[in-house]
Amino acid sequence: MEWVFETWNWYIAGPLIGLFVPVLLIVTNKMLGISSSFEHLCMMLLPREKHSIFNFNWKDSGWKIYFVIGIMIGAYIATKFLSSTDVPFLPHHYYSWSGMVTLFVGGILVGFGTRYANGCTSGHSIFGLSILSSASLKATVSFFIGGLIYTAFSYFL
Amino acid sequence: MKNFIYIVFGILFGIILTKSEVISWFRIQSMFQFQEAHMYLVIGAGVVVGAISMQIIKRSKIKSLSGEELEYKGKQYHKGFIIGGIIFGFGWAITGACPGPIFAQIGAGEYPALATMAGATVGAFLYHSTKSKLPH
């Protein structure tokens, strides 16, 4: 069982992530997805009369706020109790005011982009591709094109 | 308390994302620079298992635990899937996090990710404030 405390291999983690698609559907009748939780966060911060702009589908997405609270707890458990070494997830340079401004701006692109694309890596790349949706394939290819363009530019600049 | 099950699912999802390090900025960089296959293999294996499961579900007409018909459908395509998708790709490369991992990074104690979460919330608001003017 020592592998549990090391980095999980792709052939363990990948299939486990894939199993969320059928298990979540059978147990709760919900489609895996996360990015609409940002709309939920917006609504928590804004007065009620503004909520209509989000066109929020409570039945499809109202549960996601609980799901992301769980993700935070799960990540805490994984780092505190299931890791033999400290694994960094963000580089040092983000621990500064300028670093956090960069993350904030990047976050705006993540929030704007995923809502404009009506889904993220979980909703399109895992769930959408699992049900063989061509729209989700277009979205997934676009995610990677965007990431590759940015990475190529930042490499040459 | 019916929402408790979603917290439990979230905890399991968060553990898997964190232990496989797909929430790592370094892993995302290596993915976009084609330096390692880890991210591609995790996503690829996830899709293969998800797709096989969904084929089984479709053919065997499985119902939900509470006996309902399973409700799932693909999303209706519009231009934002590509334009928004590319914009998200930029953000993914910058922050090293897609939406699930943003929350996982916070839980893992990488507190600058709170700035990413704040940005993503503002980004969702900006989209809904401008969507009538955007091509769809």
Boltz contact constraints between the chains, C-beta under 6 A:
constraints:
  - contact:
      token1: [A, 7]
      token2: [B, 21]
      max_distance: 6.0
  - contact:
      token1: [A, 8]
      token2: [B, 19]
      max_distance: 6.0
  - contact:
      token1: [A, 8]
      token2: [B, 20]
      max_distance: 6.0
  - contact:
      token1: [A, 10]
      token2: [B, 38]
      max_distance: 6.0
  - contact:
      token1: [A, 10]
      token2: [B, 41]
      max_distance: 6.0
  - contact:
      token1: [A, 10]
      token2: [B, 42]
      max_distance: 6.0
  - contact:
      token1: [A, 10]
      token2: [B, 45]
      max_distance: 6.0
  - contact:
      token1: [A, 13]
      token2: [B, 16]
      max_distance: 6.0
  - contact:
      token1: [A, 13]
      token2: [B, 20]
      max_distance: 6.0
  - contact:
      token1: [A, 13]
      token2: [B, 42]
      max_distance: 6.0
  - contact:
      token1: [A, 14]
      token2: [B, 42]
      max_distance: 6.0
  - contact:
      token1: [A, 14]
      token2: [B, 45]
      max_distance: 6.0
  - contact:
      token1: [A, 14]
      token2: [B, 46]
      max_distance: 6.0
  - contact:
      token1: [A, 15]
      token2: [B, 45]
      max_distance: 6.0
  - contact:
      token1: [A, 15]
      token2: [B, 49]
      max_distance: 6.0
  - contact:
      token1: [A, 16]
      token2: [B, 16]
      max_distance: 6.0
  - contact:
      token1: [A, 17]
      token2: [B, 16]
      max_distance: 6.0
  - contact:
      token1: [A, 17]
      token2: [B, 46]
      max_distance: 6.0
  - contact:
      token1: [A, 18]
      token2: [B, 46]
      max_distance: 6.0
  - contact:
      token1: [A, 18]
      token2: [B, 49]
      max_distance: 6.0
  - contact:
      token1: [A, 18]
      token2: [B, 50]
      max_distance: 6.0
  - contact:
      token1: [A, 21]
      token2: [B, 50]
      max_distance: 6.0
  - contact:
      token1: [A, 22]
      token2: [B, 53]
      max_distance: 6.0
  - contact:
      token1: [A, 22]
      token2: [B, 57]
      max_distance: 6.0
  - contact:
      token1: [A, 25]
      token2: [B, 70]
      max_distance: 6.0
  - contact:
      token1: [A, 26]
      token2: [B, 64]
      max_distance: 6.0
  - contact:
      token1: [A, 27]
      token2: [B, 65]
      max_distance: 6.0
  - contact:
      token1: [A, 29]
      token2: [B, 64]
      max_distance: 6.0
  - contact:
      token1: [A, 29]
      token2: [B, 68]
      max_distance: 6.0
  - contact:
      token1: [A, 29]
      token2: [B, 71]
      max_distance: 6.0
  - contact:
      token1: [A, 31]
      token2: [B, 72]
      max_distance: 6.0
  - contact:
      token1: [A, 34]
      token2: [B, 99]
      max_distance: 6.0
  - contact:
      token1: [A, 34]
      token2: [B, 100]
      max_distance: 6.0
  - contact:
      token1: [A, 35]
      token2: [B, 99]
      max_distance: 6.0
  - contact:
      token1: [A, 38]
      token2: [B, 120]
      max_distance: 6.0
  - contact:
      token1: [A, 38]
      token2: [B, 121]
      max_distance: 6.0
  - contact:
      token1: [A, 38]
      token2: [B, 124]
      max_distance: 6.0
  - contact:
      token1: [A, 39]
      token2: [B, 124]
      max_distance: 6.0
  - contact:
      token1: [A, 41]
      token2: [B, 121]
      max_distance: 6.0
  - contact:
      token1: [A, 42]
      token2: [B, 121]
      max_distance: 6.0
  - contact:
      token1: [A, 42]
      token2: [B, 124]
      max_distance: 6.0
  - contact:
      token1: [A, 42]
      token2: [B, 125]
      max_distance: 6.0
  - contact:
      token1: [A, 53]
      token2: [B, 128]
      max_distance: 6.0
  - contact:
      token1: [A, 54]
      token2: [B, 128]
      max_distance: 6.0
  - contact:
      token1: [A, 63]
      token2: [B, 6]
      max_distance: 6.0
  - contact:
      token1: [A, 66]
      token2: [B, 3]
      max_distance: 6.0
  - contact:
      token1: [A, 66]
      token2: [B, 6]
      max_distance: 6.0
  - contact:
      token1: [A, 66]
      token2: [B, 7]
      max_distance: 6.0
  - contact:
      token1: [A, 67]
      token2: [B, 6]
      max_distance: 6.0
  - contact:
      token1: [A, 67]
      token2: [B, 10]
      max_distance: 6.0
  - contact:
      token1: [A, 68]
      token2: [B, 103]
      max_distance: 6.0
  - contact:
      token1: [A, 69]
      token2: [B, 7]
      max_distance: 6.0
  - contact:
      token1: [A, 70]
      token2: [B, 7]
      max_distance: 6.0
  - contact:
      token1: [A, 70]
      token2: [B, 10]
      max_distance: 6.0
  - contact:
      token1: [A, 70]
      token2: [B, 11]
      max_distance: 6.0
  - contact:
      token1: [A, 71]
      token2: [B, 10]
      max_distance: 6.0
  - contact:
      token1: [A, 71]
      token2: [B, 13]
      max_distance: 6.0
  - contact:
      token1: [A, 71]
      token2: [B, 14]
      max_distance: 6.0
  - contact:
      token1: [A, 71]
      token2: [B, 100]
      max_distance: 6.0
  - contact:
      token1: [A, 71]
      token2: [B, 103]
      max_distance: 6.0
  - contact:
      token1: [A, 71]
      token2: [B, 104]
      max_distance: 6.0
  - contact:
      token1: [A, 72]
      token2: [B, 103]
      max_distance: 6.0
  - contact:
      token1: [A, 72]
      token2: [B, 106]
      max_distance: 6.0
  - contact:
      token1: [A, 72]
      token2: [B, 107]
      max_distance: 6.0
  - contact:
      token1: [A, 73]
      token2: [B, 11]
      max_distance: 6.0
  - contact:
      token1: [A, 74]
      token2: [B, 11]
      max_distance: 6.0
  - contact:
      token1: [A, 74]
      token2: [B, 14]
      max_distance: 6.0
  - contact:
      token1: [A, 74]
      token2: [B, 15]
      max_distance: 6.0
  - contact:
      token1: [A, 75]
      token2: [B, 14]
      max_distance: 6.0
  - contact:
      token1: [A, 75]
      token2: [B, 18]
      max_distance: 6.0
  - contact:
      token1: [A, 75]
      token2: [B, 104]
      max_distance: 6.0
  - contact:
      token1: [A, 75]
      token2: [B, 107]
      max_distance: 6.0
  - contact:
      token1: [A, 75]
      token2: [B, 108]
      max_distance: 6.0
  - contact:
      token1: [A, 76]
      token2: [B, 107]
      max_distance: 6.0
  - contact:
      token1: [A, 78]
      token2: [B, 15]
      max_distance: 6.0
  - contact:
      token1: [A, 78]
      token2: [B, 18]
      max_distance: 6.0
  - contact:
      token1: [A, 78]
      token2: [B, 19]
      max_distance: 6.0
  - contact:
      token1: [A, 79]
      token2: [B, 108]
      max_distance: 6.0
  - contact:
      token1: [A, 89]
      token2: [B, 23]
      max_distance: 6.0
  - contact:
      token1: [A, 89]
      token2: [B, 24]
      max_distance: 6.0
  - contact:
      token1: [A, 89]
      token2: [B, 105]
      max_distance: 6.0
  - contact:
      token1: [A, 89]
      token2: [B, 108]
      max_distance: 6.0
  - contact:
      token1: [A, 89]
      token2: [B, 110]
      max_distance: 6.0
  - contact:
      token1: [A, 90]
      token2: [B, 25]
      max_distance: 6.0
  - contact:
      token1: [A, 90]
      token2: [B, 110]
      max_distance: 6.0
  - contact:
      token1: [A, 90]
      token2: [B, 112]
      max_distance: 6.0
  - contact:
      token1: [A, 91]
      token2: [B, 25]
      max_distance: 6.0
  - contact:
      token1: [A, 94]
      token2: [B, 112]
      max_distance: 6.0
  - contact:
      token1: [A, 95]
      token2: [B, 112]
      max_distance: 6.0
  - contact:
      token1: [A, 100]
      token2: [B, 112]
      max_distance: 6.0
  - contact:
      token1: [A, 100]
      token2: [B, 115]
      max_distance: 6.0
  - contact:
      token1: [A, 103]
      token2: [B, 95]
      max_distance: 6.0
  - contact:
      token1: [A, 103]
      token2: [B, 112]
      max_distance: 6.0
  - contact:
      token1: [A, 103]
      token2: [B, 115]
      max_distance: 6.0
  - contact:
      token1: [A, 103]
      token2: [B, 116]
      max_distance: 6.0
  - contact:
      token1: [A, 104]
      token2: [B, 115]
      max_distance: 6.0
  - contact:
      token1: [A, 104]
      token2: [B, 119]
      max_distance: 6.0
  - contact:
      token1: [A, 106]
      token2: [B, 91]
      max_distance: 6.0
  - contact:
      token1: [A, 106]
      token2: [B, 94]
      max_distance: 6.0
  - contact:
      token1: [A, 106]
      token2: [B, 95]
      max_distance: 6.0
  - contact:
      token1: [A, 107]
      token2: [B, 95]
      max_distance: 6.0
  - contact:
      token1: [A, 107]
      token2: [B, 116]
      max_distance: 6.0
  - contact:
      token1: [A, 107]
      token2: [B, 119]
      max_distance: 6.0
  - contact:
      token1: [A, 107]
      token2: [B, 120]
      max_distance: 6.0
  - contact:
      token1: [A, 108]
      token2: [B, 119]
      max_distance: 6.0
  - contact:
      token1: [A, 108]
      token2: [B, 122]
      max_distance: 6.0
  - contact:
      token1: [A, 108]
      token2: [B, 123]
      max_distance: 6.0
  - contact:
      token1: [A, 109]
      token2: [B, 87]
      max_distance: 6.0
  - contact:
      token1: [A, 109]
      token2: [B, 90]
      max_distance: 6.0
  - contact:
      token1: [A, 109]
      token2: [B, 91]
      max_distance: 6.0
  - contact:
      token1: [A, 110]
      token2: [B, 88]
      max_distance: 6.0
  - contact:
      token1: [A, 110]
      token2: [B, 91]
      max_distance: 6.0
  - contact:
      token1: [A, 110]
      token2: [B, 120]
      max_distance: 6.0
  - contact:
      token1: [A, 111]
      token2: [B, 120]
      max_distance: 6.0
  - contact:
      token1: [A, 111]
      token2: [B, 123]
      max_distance: 6.0
  - contact:
      token1: [A, 111]
      token2: [B, 124]
      max_distance: 6.0
  - contact:
      token1: [A, 112]
      token2: [B, 123]
      max_distance: 6.0
  - contact:
      token1: [A, 112]
      token2: [B, 126]
      max_distance: 6.0
  - contact:
      token1: [A, 112]
      token2: [B, 127]
      max_distance: 6.0
  - contact:
      token1: [A, 113]
      token2: [B, 84]
      max_distance: 6.0
  - contact:
      token1: [A, 113]
      token2: [B, 87]
      max_distance: 6.0
  - contact:
      token1: [A, 113]
      token2: [B, 88]
      max_distance: 6.0
  - contact:
      token1: [A, 113]
      token2: [B, 91]
      max_distance: 6.0
  - contact:
      token1: [A, 114]
      token2: [B, 88]
      max_distance: 6.0
  - contact:
      token1: [A, 115]
      token2: [B, 124]
      max_distance: 6.0
  - contact:
      token1: [A, 115]
      token2: [B, 127]
      max_distance: 6.0
  - contact:
      token1: [A, 116]
      token2: [B, 80]
      max_distance: 6.0
  - contact:
      token1: [A, 116]
      token2: [B, 84]
      max_distance: 6.0
  - contact:
      token1: [A, 116]
      token2: [B, 127]
      max_distance: 6.0
  - contact:
      token1: [A, 117]
      token2: [B, 80]
      max_distance: 6.0
  - contact:
      token1: [A, 117]
      token2: [B, 81]
      max_distance: 6.0
  - contact:
      token1: [A, 117]
      token2: [B, 84]
      max_distance: 6.0
  - contact:
      token1: [A, 117]
      token2: [B, 85]
      max_distance: 6.0
  - contact:
      token1: [A, 117]
      token2: [B, 88]
      max_distance: 6.0
  - contact:
      token1: [A, 118]
      token2: [B, 75]
      max_distance: 6.0
  - contact:
      token1: [A, 120]
      token2: [B, 98]
      max_distance: 6.0
  - contact:
      token1: [A, 120]
      token2: [B, 99]
      max_distance: 6.0
  - contact:
      token1: [A, 121]
      token2: [B, 98]
      max_distance: 6.0
  - contact:
      token1: [A, 122]
      token2: [B, 100]
      max_distance: 6.0
  - contact:
      token1: [A, 125]
      token2: [B, 43]
      max_distance: 6.0
  - contact:
      token1: [A, 126]
      token2: [B, 46]
      max_distance: 6.0
  - contact:
      token1: [A, 126]
      token2: [B, 50]
      max_distance: 6.0
  - contact:
      token1: [A, 129]
      token2: [B, 47]
      max_distance: 6.0
  - contact:
      token1: [A, 130]
      token2: [B, 47]
      max_distance: 6.0
  - contact:
      token1: [A, 130]
      token2: [B, 50]
      max_distance: 6.0
  - contact:
      token1: [A, 130]
      token2: [B, 51]
      max_distance: 6.0
  - contact:
      token1: [A, 130]
      token2: [B, 54]
      max_distance: 6.0
  - contact:
      token1: [A, 131]
      token2: [B, 54]
      max_distance: 6.0
  - contact:
      token1: [A, 131]
      token2: [B, 74]
      max_distance: 6.0
  - contact:
      token1: [A, 133]
      token2: [B, 74]
      max_distance: 6.0
  - contact:
      token1: [A, 135]
      token2: [B, 74]
      max_distance: 6.0
  - contact:
      token1: [A, 135]
      token2: [B, 75]
      max_distance: 6.0
  - contact:
      token1: [A, 135]
      token2: [B, 77]
      max_distance: 6.0
  - contact:
      token1: [A, 135]
      token2: [B, 81]
      max_distance: 6.0
  - contact:
      token1: [A, 138]
      token2: [B, 81]
      max_distance: 6.0
  - contact:
      token1: [A, 139]
      token2: [B, 81]
      max_distance: 6.0
  - contact:
      token1: [A, 139]
      token2: [B, 85]
      max_distance: 6.0
  - contact:
      token1: [A, 142]
      token2: [B, 82]
      max_distance: 6.0
  - contact:
      token1: [A, 142]
      token2: [B, 85]
      max_distance: 6.0
  - contact:
      token1: [A, 142]
      token2: [B, 86]
      max_distance: 6.0
  - contact:
      token1: [A, 143]
      token2: [B, 85]
      max_distance: 6.0
  - contact:
      token1: [A, 143]
      token2: [B, 88]
      max_distance: 6.0
  - contact:
      token1: [A, 143]
      token2: [B, 89]
      max_distance: 6.0
  - contact:
      token1: [A, 145]
      token2: [B, 86]
      max_distance: 6.0
  - contact:
      token1: [A, 146]
      token2: [B, 86]
      max_distance: 6.0
  - contact:
      token1: [A, 146]
      token2: [B, 89]
      max_distance: 6.0
  - contact:
      token1: [A, 146]
      token2: [B, 90]
      max_distance: 6.0
  - contact:
      token1: [A, 147]
      token2: [B, 32]
      max_distance: 6.0
  - contact:
      token1: [A, 147]
      token2: [B, 89]
      max_distance: 6.0
  - contact:
      token1: [A, 147]
      token2: [B, 92]
      max_distance: 6.0
  - contact:
      token1: [A, 147]
      token2: [B, 93]
      max_distance: 6.0
  - contact:
      token1: [A, 148]
      token2: [B, 32]
      max_distance: 6.0
  - contact:
      token1: [A, 150]
      token2: [B, 90]
      max_distance: 6.0
  - contact:
      token1: [A, 150]
      token2: [B, 93]
      max_distance: 6.0
  - contact:
      token1: [A, 151]
      token2: [B, 32]
      max_distance: 6.0
  - contact:
      token1: [A, 151]
      token2: [B, 93]
      max_distance: 6.0
